Amino acid sequence: MPLKDAEKKPLRGGALRELSTEELAQELGRLEEERYRLGFRSGTESIENPIQFRMLRRNIARIKTVLTERART
């Protein structure tokens, strides 16, 4: 289940902690792929919202933080 607008809006910790580890791993892969594609697109065309890079990077970090917290417990 992909999170709605995860590429464009900041994710909140409460919503992330409700997801299972498998769902978080899938979402992490999807966001990393989107960040990769956005990087290539920015090289060939203008991006309508350059802040999208920051949102993706921060959302990826948020998911990794939750996964790390779960691995420690």
Secondary structure, DSSP 8 states (H G I E B T S, - for coil): ---TTTTTS---HHHHHHS-HHHHHHHHHHHHHHHHHHHHHHHHS--S-THHHHHHHHHHHHHHHHHHHHHH-
